[in-house]
């Protein structure tokens, strides 16, 4: 009769996936500050995570930069809910003030009366 437990050896546990540590900047240098002022207002969609990813700055710097750009009028607030804020370019063709009784007309970038 064969033994119930064959000796395959001890189970090998995987090390798991390791995530690379990011090295984001914690202060603005002159180069990054110029990028914020010139490039960010040209982005189609602007969020904190977009700035963190593209400029390699930390989240608190990204939020501060967005607030400054919004106050100066370079970007416009679309939605703010909880910790997520969404902005668009300040010179966008989209009418950003949605009036009651109107619906957004998609790619046309205008609001129209609801049927």
C-alpha positions in Angstrom: 0.0 0.0 0.0 1.3 3.5 -0.9 1.9 6.0 1.8 -0.8 8.6 2.2 1.5 11.6 2.4 4.2 11.5 -0.2 7.3 13.6 0.6 7.3 16.4 -2.0 9.1 18.7 0.4 7.9 21.8 2.1 5.5 24.2 0.2 7.2 27.1 -1.4 5.4 30.4 -0.8 5.7 33.1 -3.5 7.3 36.4 -2.5 4.3 38.3 -4.0 4.4 41.2 -6.3 6.6 44.1 -5.3 5.6 47.6 -6.3 8.3 50.1 -7.3 8.7 53.0 -4.9 7.9 56.3 -6.5 10.2 59.2 -6.0 7.9 62.2 -6.4 9.0 65.7 -5.7 7.8 67.4 -2.5 8.6 71.0 -3.5 8.3 73.0 -6.7 11.5 73.7 -8.5 11.6 76.4 -11.2 11.3 73.9 -14.1 8.2 72.2 -12.6 6.6 75.5 -11.7 7.0 76.7 -15.3 5.4 73.5 -16.6 2.5 74.0 -14.2 1.8 77.5 -15.5 2.3 76.7 -19.2 1.3 73.1 -19.8 -1.5 72.3 -17.3 -4.0 74.8 -18.7 -3.7 73.1 -22.1 -4.7 69.7 -20.8 -8.1 68.4 -21.8 -8.9 66.8 -18.4 -7.1 68.0 -15.3 -7.2 66.1 -12.0 -4.8 65.7 -9.1 -3.8 62.2 -10.3 -3.0 63.5 -13.8 -0.6 66.1 -12.3 1.0 63.5 -10.0 1.5 61.1 -12.9 2.8 63.6 -15.5 4.9 66.0 -13.4 6.1 63.5 -10.7 5.0 65.7 -7.8 3.2 64.5 -4.7 -0.6 64.9 -4.2 -0.5 67.8 -1.9 1.5 69.9 -4.3 -0.8 68.9 -7.2 -3.9 70.0 -5.2 -2.2 73.3 -4.3 -1.3 73.9 -7.9 -4.8 73.2 -9.1 -6.3 75.6 -6.5 -3.9 78.4 -7.6 -4.6 77.8 -11.3 -8.4 77.8 -10.6 -8.2 81.0 -8.6 -6.2 82.7 -11.4 -8.8 81.6 -14.0 -6.4 79.4 -16.0 -8.6 76.3 -15.4 -12.3 75.9 -14.7 -13.8 73.6 -12.1 -16.2 71.0 -13.6 -16.9 68.8 -10.5 -15.8 68.6 -6.9 -16.9 65.7 -4.8 -15.1 64.4 -1.7 -11.4 64.1 -2.5 -11.8 64.1 -6.3 -11.9 67.4 -8.2 -12.1 67.6 -12.0 -11.0 70.7 -14.0 -10.9 71.6 -17.7 -8.9 74.2 -19.6 -10.0 77.8 -18.9 -10.3 78.7 -22.6 -12.4 75.6 -23.4 -15.3 75.9 -25.8 -17.6 74.1 -23.5 -20.2 76.2 -21.7 -19.4 75.2 -18.1 -22.5 76.6 -16.4 -25.3 74.1 -16.8 -28.6 75.8 -16.4 -31.7 74.0 -15.1 -33.7 72.5 -18.0 -30.7 71.9 -20.2 -28.8 68.8 -21.3 -25.2 68.5 -22.4 -25.0 67.8 -26.1 -21.9 65.5 -26.0 -19.2 66.2 -28.5 -20.8 69.4 -29.7 -19.7 71.1 -26.5 -22.9 73.0 -25.9 -26.0 72.7 -23.8 -29.4 72.4 -25.3 -33.0 72.5 -24.0 -34.3 69.1 -22.8 -37.2 67.6 -24.8 
